Amino acid sequence: MIRKEVCTPVEHLMGGKGTTKLYHIQTKEELGKAGRLYARVVLDSGCSIGWHRHLGETEPYYILKGEGTFVDNDGSRTTVTAGDICTIEDGQYHSMENNSDKPLEFIGLVYNL
């Protein structure tokens, strides 16, 4: 099956700023029991995904384009660019910010342990 991506805009995702654009690679239904999100995520300038926690699941981010600030479980802030992988383990908190003037794009995969 081939289909086109569809954008699902989410305002203030996890309490973040602005609109997060989710381009689902697979829907929650297609993922079944394996997980709940597999998407290309786009944060425009000034947008963010708020501080949140994962329980019983993990989530890697794979940065595709742009520059962002990844806020890790310990509160450390790291600048990330294309090719970086941010790993969020079970029980950890994190957030992502785009403080640059260009869009930040990454793949997010939330899967169950």
Backbone as XML, in Angstrom:
<?xml version="1.0"?>
<chain id="A" units="angstrom">
  <residue number="1" name="MET">
    <atom name="N" x="0.844" y="-1.176" z="0.000"/>
    <atom name="CA" x="0.000" y="0.000" z="0.000"/>
    <atom name="C" x="0.892" y="1.243" z="0.000"/>
  </residue>
  <residue number="2" name="ILE">
    <atom name="N" x="0.501" y="2.207" z="-0.767"/>
    <atom name="CA" x="1.167" y="3.505" z="-0.809"/>
    <atom name="C" x="0.120" y="4.560" z="-0.479"/>
  </residue>
  <residue number="3" name="ARG">
    <atom name="N" x="0.490" y="5.500" z="0.367"/>
    <atom name="CA" x="-0.409" y="6.605" z="0.661"/>
    <atom name="C" x="0.413" y="7.862" z="0.862"/>
  </residue>
  <residue number="4" name="LYS">
    <atom name="N" x="-0.220" y="8.975" z="0.803"/>
    <atom name="CA" x="0.435" y="10.261" z="1.025"/>
    <atom name="C" x="0.378" y="10.605" z="2.507"/>
  </residue>
  <residue number="5" name="GLU">
    <atom name="N" x="1.390" y="11.340" z="2.947"/>
    <atom name="CA" x="1.378" y="11.767" z="4.334"/>
    <atom name="C" x="0.297" y="12.820" z="4.546"/>
  </residue>
  <residue number="6" name="VAL">
    <atom name="N" x="-0.221" y="12.830" z="5.740"/>
    <atom name="CA" x="-1.243" y="13.791" z="6.124"/>
    <atom name="C" x="-0.754" y="14.484" z="7.385"/>
  </residue>
  <residue number="7" name="CYS">
    <atom name="N" x="-0.833" y="15.791" z="7.383"/>
    <atom name="CA" x="-0.377" y="16.570" z="8.531"/>
    <atom name="C" x="-1.495" y="16.697" z="9.564"/>
  </residue>
  <residue number="8" name="THR">
    <atom name="N" x="-1.142" y="16.392" z="10.807"/>
    <atom name="CA" x="-2.039" y="16.620" z="11.929"/>
    <atom name="C" x="-1.403" y="17.698" z="12.796"/>
  </residue>
  <residue number="9" name="PRO">
    <atom name="N" x="-1.901" y="18.928" z="12.729"/>
    <atom name="CA" x="-1.345" y="19.976" z="13.586"/>
    <atom name="C" x="-1.888" y="19.840" z="15.008"/>
  </residue>
  <residue number="10" name="VAL">
    <atom name="N" x="-0.996" y="19.983" z="15.991"/>
    <atom name="CA" x="-1.391" y="19.892" z="17.395"/>
    <atom name="C" x="-0.916" y="21.158" z="18.098"/>
  </residue>
  <residue number="11" name="GLU">
    <atom name="N" x="-1.864" y="21.899" z="18.647"/>
    <atom name="CA" x="-1.545" y="23.120" z="19.381"/>
    <atom name="C" x="-1.014" y="22.772" z="20.766"/>
  </residue>
  <residue number="12" name="HIS">
    <atom name="N" x="0.078" y="23.396" z="21.155"/>
    <atom name="CA" x="0.632" y="23.302" z="22.511"/>
    <atom name="C" x="0.847" y="21.854" z="22.952"/>
  </residue>
  <residue number="13" name="LEU">
    <atom name="N" x="1.486" y="21.056" z="22.105"/>
    <atom name="CA" x="1.712" y="19.638" z="22.397"/>
    <atom name="C" x="2.462" y="19.479" z="23.713"/>
  </residue>
  <residue number="14" name="MET">
    <atom name="N" x="1.903" y="18.733" z="24.617"/>
    <atom name="CA" x="2.464" y="18.473" z="25.948"/>
    <atom name="C" x="2.743" y="19.773" z="26.703"/>
  </residue>
  <residue number="15" name="GLY">
    <atom name="N" x="1.964" y="20.812" z="26.404"/>
    <atom name="CA" x="2.143" y="22.090" z="27.065"/>
    <atom name="C" x="3.192" y="22.986" z="26.421"/>
  </residue>
  <residue number="16" name="GLY">
    <atom name="N" x="3.647" y="22.601" z="25.226"/>
    <atom name="CA" x="4.659" y="23.380" z="24.519"/>
    <atom name="C" x="4.083" y="24.632" z="23.877"/>
  </residue>
  <residue number="17" name="LYS">
    <atom name="N" x="4.947" y="25.349" z="23.174"/>
    <atom name="CA" x="4.567" y="26.595" z="22.509"/>
    <atom name="C" x="4.206" y="26.338" z="21.050"/>
  </residue>
  <residue number="18" name="GLY">
    <atom name="N" x="3.207" y="27.047" z="20.560"/>
    <atom name="CA" x="2.867" y="27.006" z="19.138"/>
    <atom name="C" x="2.271" y="25.690" z="18.682"/>
  </residue>
  <residue number="19" name="THR">
    <atom name="N" x="2.435" y="25.433" z="17.388"/>
    <atom name="CA" x="1.850" y="24.266" z="16.739"/>
    <atom name="C" x="2.924" y="23.262" z="16.357"/>
  </residue>
  <residue number="20" name="THR">
    <atom name="N" x="2.719" y="22.017" z="16.738"/>
    <atom name="CA" x="3.569" y="20.909" z="16.310"/>
    <atom name="C" x="2.856" y="20.231" z="15.151"/>
  </residue>
  <residue number="21" name="LYS">
    <atom name="N" x="3.564" y="20.044" z="14.039"/>
    <atom name="CA" x="2.981" y="19.375" z="12.873"/>
    <atom name="C" x="3.449" y="17.927" z="12.871"/>
  </residue>
  <residue number="22" name="LEU">
    <atom name="N" x="2.493" y="17.003" z="12.945"/>
    <atom name="CA" x="2.788" y="15.570" z="12.931"/>
    <atom name="C" x="2.404" y="14.990" z="11.579"/>
  </residue>
  <residue number="23" name="TYR">
    <atom name="N" x="3.387" y="14.434" z="10.882"/>
    <atom name="CA" x="3.162" y="13.755" z="9.610"/>
    <atom name="C" x="3.319" y="12.266" z="9.893"/>
  </residue>
  <residue number="24" name="HIS">
    <atom name="N" x="2.201" y="11.601" z="10.130"/>
    <atom name="CA" x="2.224" y="10.203" z="10.576"/>
    <atom name="C" x="2.782" y="9.275" z="9.494"/>
  </residue>
  <residue number="25" name="ILE">
    <atom name="N" x="3.817" y="8.547" z="9.864"/>
    <atom name="CA" x="4.377" y="7.520" z="8.990"/>
    <atom name="C" x="3.509" y="6.275" z="9.101"/>
  </residue>
  <residue number="26" name="GLN">
    <atom name="N" x="3.105" y="5.955" z="10.323"/>
    <atom name="CA" x="2.088" y="4.942" z="10.579"/>
    <atom name="C" x="1.149" y="5.515" z="11.624"/>
  </residue>
  <residue number="27" name="THR">
    <atom name="N" x="-0.122" y="5.213" z="11.502"/>
    <atom name="CA" x="-1.097" y="5.676" z="12.477"/>
    <atom name="C" x="-1.012" y="4.810" z="13.735"/>
  </residue>
  <residue number="28" name="LYS">
    <atom name="N" x="-1.635" y="5.293" z="14.793"/>
    <atom name="CA" x="-1.690" y="4.522" z="16.037"/>
    <atom name="C" x="-2.329" y="3.151" z="15.779"/>
  </residue>
  <residue number="29" name="GLU">
    <atom name="N" x="-3.353" y="3.137" z="14.931"/>
    <atom name="CA" x="-4.036" y="1.879" z="14.606"/>
    <atom name="C" x="-3.105" y="0.926" z="13.854"/>
  </residue>
  <residue number="30" name="GLU">
    <atom name="N" x="-2.320" y="1.456" z="12.938"/>
    <atom name="CA" x="-1.374" y="0.618" z="12.191"/>
    <atom name="C" x="-0.265" y="0.080" z="13.086"/>
  </residue>
  <residue number="31" name="LEU">
    <atom name="N" x="0.122" y="0.842" z="14.097"/>
    <atom name="CA" x="1.151" y="0.394" z="15.031"/>
    <atom name="C" x="0.643" y="-0.706" z="15.955"/>
  </residue>
  <residue number="32" name="GLY">
    <atom name="N" x="-0.658" y="-0.747" z="16.178"/>
    <atom name="CA" x="-1.243" y="-1.773" z="17.039"/>
    <atom name="C" x="-0.693" y="-1.688" z="18.447"/>
  </residue>
  <residue number="33" name="LYS">
    <atom name="N" x="-0.327" y="-2.831" z="18.994"/>
    <atom name="CA" x="0.185" y="-2.895" z="20.363"/>
    <atom name="C" x="1.651" y="-2.487" z="20.456"/>
  </residue>
  <residue number="34" name="ALA">
    <atom name="N" x="2.301" y="-2.264" z="19.320"/>
    <atom name="CA" x="3.732" y="-1.943" z="19.312"/>
    <atom name="C" x="4.031" y="-0.540" z="19.826"/>
  </residue>
  <residue number="35" name="GLY">
    <atom name="N" x="3.114" y="0.387" z="19.605"/>
    <atom name="CA" x="3.377" y="1.770" z="20.012"/>
    <atom name="C" x="2.214" y="2.677" z="19.698"/>
  </residue>
  <residue number="36" name="ARG">
    <atom name="N" x="2.470" y="3.982" z="19.823"/>
    <atom name="CA" x="1.374" y="4.936" z="19.589"/>
    <atom name="C" x="1.739" y="6.093" z="18.677"/>
  </residue>
  <residue number="37" name="LEU">
    <atom name="N" x="3.031" y="6.247" z="18.319"/>
    <atom name="CA" x="3.393" y="7.342" z="17.422"/>
    <atom name="C" x="4.617" y="6.963" z="16.607"/>
  </residue>
  <residue number="38" name="TYR">
    <atom name="N" x="4.532" y="7.185" z="15.310"/>
    <atom name="CA" x="5.660" y="7.059" z="14.395"/>
    <atom name="C" x="5.424" y="8.145" z="13.362"/>
  </residue>
  <residue number="39" name="ALA">
    <atom name="N" x="6.167" y="9.258" z="13.478"/>
    <atom name="CA" x="5.852" y="10.425" z="12.655"/>
    <atom name="C" x="7.080" y="11.280" z="12.378"/>
  </residue>
  <residue number="40" name="ARG">
    <atom name="N" x="6.989" y="12.003" z="11.264"/>
    <atom name="CA" x="7.921" y="13.100" z="11.012"/>
    <atom name="C" x="7.309" y="14.305" z="11.710"/>
  </residue>
  <residue number="41" name="VAL">
    <atom name="N" x="8.096" y="14.917" z="12.556"/>
    <atom name="CA" x="7.615" y="16.018" z="13.387"/>
    <atom name="C" x="8.279" y="17.307" z="12.909"/>
  </residue>
  <residue number="42" name="VAL">
    <atom name="N" x="7.488" y="18.368" z="12.751"/>
    <atom name="CA" x="8.022" y="19.656" z="12.329"/>
    <atom name="C" x="7.643" y="20.707" z="13.374"/>
  </residue>
  <residue number="43" name="LEU">
    <atom name="N" x="8.680" y="21.377" z="13.887"/>
    <atom name="CA" x="8.494" y="22.502" z="14.790"/>
    <atom name="C" x="8.983" y="23.752" z="14.069"/>
  </residue>
  <residue number="44" name="ASP">
    <atom name="N" x="8.094" y="24.690" z="13.813"/>
    <atom name="CA" x="8.495" y="25.962" z="13.218"/>
    <atom name="C" x="9.232" y="26.795" z="14.260"/>
  </residue>
  <residue number="45" name="SER">
    <atom name="N" x="9.847" y="27.850" z="13.815"/>
    <atom name="CA" x="10.589" y="28.755" z="14.689"/>
    <atom name="C" x="9.723" y="29.183" z="15.881"/>
  </residue>
  <residue number="46" name="GLY">
    <atom name="N" x="10.293" y="29.087" z="17.084"/>
    <atom name="CA" x="9.594" y="29.499" z="18.291"/>
    <atom name="C" x="8.664" y="28.464" z="18.885"/>
  </residue>
  <residue number="47" name="CYS">
    <atom name="N" x="8.516" y="27.309" z="18.242"/>
    <atom name="CA" x="7.610" y="26.268" z="18.731"/>
    <atom name="C" x="8.376" y="25.243" z="19.570"/>
  </residue>
  <residue number="48" name="SER">
    <atom name="N" x="7.636" y="24.524" z="20.408"/>
    <atom name="CA" x="8.260" y="23.509" z="21.251"/>
    <atom name="C" x="7.271" y="22.403" z="21.591"/>
  </residue>
  <residue number="49" name="ILE">
    <atom name="N" x="7.831" y="21.272" z="22.010"/>
    <atom name="CA" x="7.065" y="20.190" z="22.631"/>
    <atom name="C" x="7.378" y="20.296" z="24.113"/>
  </residue>
  <residue number="50" name="GLY">
    <atom name="N" x="6.356" y="20.395" z="24.936"/>
    <atom name="CA" x="6.546" y="20.630" z="26.359"/>
    <atom name="C" x="7.174" y="19.469" z="27.108"/>
  </residue>
  <residue number="51" name="TRP">
    <atom name="N" x="7.617" y="19.767" z="28.313"/>
    <atom name="CA" x="8.241" y="18.821" z="29.230"/>
    <atom name="C" x="7.229" y="17.735" z="29.578"/>
  </residue>
  <residue number="52" name="HIS">
    <atom name="N" x="7.566" y="16.479" z="29.293"/>
    <atom name="CA" x="6.660" y="15.378" z="29.579"/>
    <atom name="C" x="7.442" y="14.093" z="29.830"/>
  </residue>
  <residue number="53" name="ARG">
    <atom name="N" x="6.741" y="13.092" z="30.340"/>
    <atom name="CA" x="7.358" y="11.834" z="30.773"/>
    <atom name="C" x="6.764" y="10.659" z="30.020"/>
  </residue>
  <residue number="54" name="HIS">
    <atom name="N" x="7.587" y="9.646" z="29.796"/>
    <atom name="CA" x="7.132" y="8.390" z="29.199"/>
    <atom name="C" x="7.203" y="7.274" z="30.239"/>
  </residue>
  <residue number="55" name="LEU">
    <atom name="N" x="6.098" y="6.559" z="30.401"/>
    <atom name="CA" x="6.043" y="5.421" z="31.317"/>
    <atom name="C" x="5.624" y="4.181" z="30.533"/>
  </residue>
  <residue number="56" name="GLY">
    <atom name="N" x="6.430" y="3.119" z="30.612"/>
    <atom name="CA" x="6.125" y="1.882" z="29.901"/>
    <atom name="C" x="6.409" y="1.952" z="28.418"/>
  </residue>
  <residue number="57" name="GLU">
    <atom name="N" x="7.113" y="2.998" z="28.008"/>
    <atom name="CA" x="7.450" y="3.173" z="26.601"/>
    <atom name="C" x="8.726" y="3.997" z="26.489"/>
  </residue>
  <residue number="58" name="THR">
    <atom name="N" x="9.271" y="4.031" z="25.311"/>
    <atom name="CA" x="10.466" y="4.808" z="25.033"/>
    <atom name="C" x="10.255" y="5.593" z="23.748"/>
  </residue>
  <residue number="59" name="GLU">
    <atom name="N" x="11.117" y="6.588" z="23.520"/>
    <atom name="CA" x="10.944" y="7.413" z="22.331"/>
    <atom name="C" x="12.280" y="7.966" z="21.859"/>
  </residue>
  <residue number="60" name="PRO">
    <atom name="N" x="12.779" y="7.480" z="20.737"/>
    <atom name="CA" x="13.932" y="8.152" z="20.138"/>
    <atom name="C" x="13.465" y="9.249" z="19.185"/>
  </residue>
  <residue number="61" name="TYR">
    <atom name="N" x="14.259" y="10.322" z="19.108"/>
    <atom name="CA" x="14.097" y="11.353" z="18.094"/>
    <atom name="C" x="15.299" y="11.244" z="17.172"/>
  </residue>
  <residue number="62" name="TYR">
    <atom name="N" x="15.062" y="11.249" z="15.874"/>
    <atom name="CA" x="16.142" y="11.283" z="14.883"/>
    <atom name="C" x="16.022" y="12.601" z="14.134"/>
  </residue>
  <residue number="63" name="ILE">
    <atom name="N" x="16.997" y="13.481" z="14.313"/>
    <atom name="CA" x="16.931" y="14.815" z="13.737"/>
    <atom name="C" x="17.250" y="14.762" z="12.246"/>
  </residue>
  <residue number="64" name="LEU">
    <atom name="N" x="16.349" y="15.309" z="11.425"/>
    <atom name="CA" x="16.492" y="15.316" z="9.968"/>
    <atom name="C" x="17.028" y="16.640" z="9.434"/>
  </residue>
  <residue number="65" name="LYS">
    <atom name="N" x="16.461" y="17.752" z="9.900"/>
    <atom name="CA" x="16.816" y="19.086" z="9.387"/>
    <atom name="C" x="16.688" y="20.111" z="10.499"/>
  </residue>
  <residue number="66" name="GLY">
    <atom name="N" x="17.457" y="21.171" z="10.366"/>
    <atom name="CA" x="17.336" y="22.285" z="11.280"/>
    <atom name="C" x="18.169" y="22.115" z="12.539"/>
  </residue>
  <residue number="67" name="GLU">
    <atom name="N" x="17.867" y="22.960" z="13.511"/>
    <atom name="CA" x="18.580" y="22.974" z="14.784"/>
    <atom name="C" x="17.579" y="23.169" z="15.901"/>
  </residue>
  <residue number="68" name="GLY">
    <atom name="N" x="17.750" y="22.420" z="16.970"/>
    <atom name="CA" x="16.845" y="22.536" z="18.108"/>
    <atom name="C" x="17.591" y="22.396" z="19.412"/>
  </residue>
  <residue number="69" name="THR">
    <atom name="N" x="16.846" y="22.554" z="20.492"/>
    <atom name="CA" x="17.387" y="22.350" z="21.831"/>
    <atom name="C" x="16.631" y="21.200" z="22.464"/>
  </residue>
  <residue number="70" name="PHE">
    <atom name="N" x="17.353" y="20.121" z="22.745"/>
    <atom name="CA" x="16.780" y="18.963" z="23.429"/>
    <atom name="C" x="17.025" y="19.146" z="24.916"/>
  </residue>
  <residue number="71" name="VAL">
    <atom name="N" x="15.952" y="19.077" z="25.705"/>
    <atom name="CA" x="16.060" y="19.160" z="27.154"/>
    <atom name="C" x="15.890" y="17.752" z="27.698"/>
  </residue>
  <residue number="72" name="ASP">
    <atom name="N" x="16.965" y="17.234" z="28.290"/>
    <atom name="CA" x="17.022" y="15.840" z="28.741"/>
    <atom name="C" x="16.426" y="15.689" z="30.141"/>
  </residue>
  <residue number="73" name="ASN">
    <atom name="N" x="16.293" y="14.449" z="30.568"/>
    <atom name="CA" x="15.699" y="14.088" z="31.846"/>
    <atom name="C" x="16.310" y="14.847" z="33.030"/>
  </residue>
  <residue number="74" name="ASP">
    <atom name="N" x="17.610" y="15.100" z="32.978"/>
    <atom name="CA" x="18.298" y="15.789" z="34.081"/>
    <atom name="C" x="18.238" y="17.310" z="33.955"/>
  </residue>
  <residue number="75" name="GLY">
    <atom name="N" x="17.507" y="17.803" z="32.948"/>
    <atom name="CA" x="17.373" y="19.235" z="32.740"/>
    <atom name="C" x="18.458" y="19.841" z="31.872"/>
  </residue>
  <residue number="76" name="SER">
    <atom name="N" x="19.451" y="19.027" z="31.476"/>
    <atom name="CA" x="20.515" y="19.549" z="30.616"/>
    <atom name="C" x="19.935" y="19.909" z="29.250"/>
  </residue>
  <residue number="77" name="ARG">
    <atom name="N" x="20.501" y="20.939" z="28.646"/>
    <atom name="CA" x="20.035" y="21.453" z="27.356"/>
    <atom name="C" x="21.156" y="21.263" z="26.342"/>
  </residue>
  <residue number="78" name="THR">
    <atom name="N" x="20.828" y="20.569" z="25.235"/>
    <atom name="CA" x="21.828" y="20.265" z="24.218"/>
    <atom name="C" x="21.313" y="20.699" z="22.853"/>
  </residue>
  <residue number="79" name="THR">
    <atom name="N" x="22.150" y="21.406" z="22.107"/>
    <atom name="CA" x="21.809" y="21.769" z="20.740"/>
    <atom name="C" x="21.933" y="20.527" z="19.870"/>
  </residue>
  <residue number="80" name="VAL">
    <atom name="N" x="20.890" y="20.253" z="19.073"/>
    <atom name="CA" x="20.880" y="19.089" z="18.184"/>
    <atom name="C" x="20.701" y="19.546" z="16.744"/>
  </residue>
  <residue number="81" name="THR">
    <atom name="N" x="21.318" y="18.790" z="15.820"/>
    <atom name="CA" x="21.246" y="19.074" z="14.393"/>
    <atom name="C" x="21.088" y="17.756" z="13.637"/>
  </residue>
  <residue number="82" name="ALA">
    <atom name="N" x="20.958" y="17.845" z="12.319"/>
    <atom name="CA" x="20.747" y="16.669" z="11.468"/>
    <atom name="C" x="21.732" y="15.554" z="11.797"/>
  </residue>
  <residue number="83" name="GLY">
    <atom name="N" x="21.203" y="14.351" z="11.946"/>
    <atom name="CA" x="22.014" y="13.172" z="12.241"/>
    <atom name="C" x="22.089" y="12.831" z="13.717"/>
  </residue>
  <residue number="84" name="ASP">
    <atom name="N" x="21.667" y="13.744" z="14.602"/>
    <atom name="CA" x="21.682" y="13.462" z="16.039"/>
    <atom name="C" x="20.488" y="12.591" z="16.411"/>
  </residue>
  <residue number="85" name="ILE">
    <atom name="N" x="20.686" y="11.765" z="17.434"/>
    <atom name="CA" x="19.629" y="10.897" z="17.953"/>
    <atom name="C" x="19.463" y="11.196" z="19.436"/>
  </residue>
  <residue number="86" name="CYS">
    <atom name="N" x="18.265" y="11.554" z="19.812"/>
    <atom name="CA" x="17.938" y="11.818" z="21.215"/>
    <atom name="C" x="17.185" y="10.594" z="21.729"/>
  </residue>
  <residue number="87" name="THR">
    <atom name="N" x="17.682" y="9.979" z="22.782"/>
    <atom name="CA" x="17.059" y="8.774" z="23.319"/>
    <atom name="C" x="16.367" y="9.084" z="24.635"/>
  </residue>
  <residue number="88" name="ILE">
    <atom name="N" x="15.095" y="8.752" z="24.699"/>
    <atom name="CA" x="14.300" y="8.949" z="25.901"/>
    <atom name="C" x="13.914" y="7.550" z="26.390"/>
  </residue>
  <residue number="89" name="GLU">
    <atom name="N" x="14.380" y="7.208" z="27.579"/>
    <atom name="CA" x="14.125" y="5.875" z="28.122"/>
    <atom name="C" x="12.882" y="5.872" z="29.003"/>
  </residue>
  <residue number="90" name="ASP">
    <atom name="N" x="12.404" y="4.685" z="29.318"/>
    <atom name="CA" x="11.227" y="4.502" z="30.156"/>
    <atom name="C" x="11.377" y="5.279" z="31.465"/>
  </residue>
  <residue number="91" name="GLY">
    <atom name="N" x="10.370" y="6.067" z="31.798"/>
    <atom name="CA" x="10.354" y="6.822" z="33.039"/>
    <atom name="C" x="11.005" y="8.189" z="32.963"/>
  </residue>
  <residue number="92" name="GLN">
    <atom name="N" x="11.612" y="8.526" z="31.834"/>
    <atom name="CA" x="12.318" y="9.792" z="31.713"/>
    <atom name="C" x="11.424" y="10.913" z="31.176"/>
  </residue>
  <residue number="93" name="TYR">
    <atom name="N" x="11.795" y="12.124" z="31.568"/>
    <atom name="CA" x="11.171" y="13.347" z="31.071"/>
    <atom name="C" x="12.034" y="13.939" z="29.963"/>
  </residue>
  <residue number="94" name="HIS">
    <atom name="N" x="11.421" y="14.785" z="29.132"/>
    <atom name="CA" x="12.173" y="15.483" z="28.086"/>
    <atom name="C" x="11.279" y="16.524" z="27.427"/>
  </residue>
  <residue number="95" name="SER">
    <atom name="N" x="11.913" y="17.405" z="26.641"/>
    <atom name="CA" x="11.190" y="18.331" z="25.780"/>
    <atom name="C" x="12.103" y="18.705" z="24.615"/>
  </residue>
  <residue number="96" name="MET">
    <atom name="N" x="11.518" y="19.357" z="23.612"/>
    <atom name="CA" x="12.266" y="19.794" z="22.433"/>
    <atom name="C" x="11.808" y="21.198" z="22.080"/>
  </residue>
  <residue number="97" name="GLU">
    <atom name="N" x="12.782" y="22.076" z="21.761"/>
    <atom name="CA" x="12.489" y="23.465" z="21.430"/>
    <atom name="C" x="13.151" y="23.834" z="20.114"/>
  </residue>
  <residue number="98" name="ASN">
    <atom name="N" x="12.470" y="24.677" z="19.353"/>
    <atom name="CA" x="13.091" y="25.262" z="18.171"/>
    <atom name="C" x="13.261" y="26.758" z="18.422"/>
  </residue>
  <residue number="99" name="ASN">
    <atom name="N" x="14.486" y="27.133" z="18.768"/>
    <atom name="CA" x="14.805" y="28.535" z="19.025"/>
    <atom name="C" x="15.512" y="29.177" z="17.834"/>
  </residue>
  <residue number="100" name="SER">
    <atom name="N" x="15.565" y="28.457" z="16.710"/>
    <atom name="CA" x="16.225" y="28.973" z="15.513"/>
    <atom name="C" x="15.205" y="29.681" z="14.628"/>
  </residue>
  <residue number="101" name="ASP">
    <atom name="N" x="15.675" y="30.184" z="13.493"/>
    <atom name="CA" x="14.764" y="30.880" z="12.579"/>
    <atom name="C" x="14.293" y="29.998" z="11.427"/>
  </residue>
  <residue number="102" name="LYS">
    <atom name="N" x="14.657" y="28.709" z="11.451"/>
    <atom name="CA" x="14.238" y="27.762" z="10.405"/>
    <atom name="C" x="13.502" y="26.591" z="11.048"/>
  </residue>
  <residue number="103" name="PRO">
    <atom name="N" x="12.668" y="25.871" z="10.286"/>
    <atom name="CA" x="11.962" y="24.721" z="10.850"/>
    <atom name="C" x="12.923" y="23.635" z="11.322"/>
  </residue>
  <residue number="104" name="LEU">
    <atom name="N" x="12.523" y="22.942" z="12.372"/>
    <atom name="CA" x="13.225" y="21.773" z="12.893"/>
    <atom name="C" x="12.384" y="20.554" z="12.527"/>
  </residue>
  <residue number="105" name="GLU">
    <atom name="N" x="13.016" y="19.562" z="11.892"/>
    <atom name="CA" x="12.301" y="18.341" z="11.503"/>
    <atom name="C" x="13.002" y="17.137" z="12.094"/>
  </residue>
  <residue number="106" name="PHE">
    <atom name="N" x="12.209" y="16.212" z="12.633"/>
    <atom name="CA" x="12.769" y="14.974" z="13.176"/>
    <atom name="C" x="11.738" y="13.858" z="13.125"/>
  </residue>
  <residue number="107" name="ILE">
    <atom name="N" x="12.228" y="12.632" z="13.224"/>
    <atom name="CA" x="11.360" y="11.461" z="13.313"/>
    <atom name="C" x="11.176" y="11.147" z="14.791"/>
  </residue>
  <residue number="108" name="GLY">
    <atom name="N" x="9.939" y="10.959" z="15.209"/>
    <atom name="CA" x="9.633" y="10.530" z="16.578"/>
    <atom name="C" x="8.939" y="9.180" z="16.527"/>
  </residue>
  <residue number="109" name="LEU">
    <atom name="N" x="9.389" y="8.277" z="17.380"/>
    <atom name="CA" x="8.783" y="6.945" z="17.459"/>
    <atom name="C" x="8.540" y="6.616" z="18.921"/>
  </residue>
  <residue number="110" name="VAL">
    <atom name="N" x="7.267" y="6.539" z="19.323"/>
    <atom name="CA" x="6.920" y="6.142" z="20.677"/>
    <atom name="C" x="6.493" y="4.685" z="20.615"/>
  </residue>
  <residue number="111" name="TYR">
    <atom name="N" x="7.300" y="3.815" z="21.249"/>
    <atom name="CA" x="6.946" y="2.394" z="21.216"/>
    <atom name="C" x="6.961" y="1.799" z="22.600"/>
  </residue>
  <residue number="112" name="ASN">
    <atom name="N" x="6.158" y="0.757" z="22.774"/>
    <atom name="CA" x="5.972" y="0.102" z="24.062"/>
    <atom name="C" x="7.119" y="-0.834" z="24.379"/>
  </residue>
  <residue number="113" name="LEU">
    <atom name="N" x="7.394" y="-0.959" z="25.637"/>
    <atom name="CA" x="8.439" y="-1.884" z="26.075"/>
    <atom name="C" x="7.872" y="-3.242" z="26.384"/>
  </residue>
</chain>
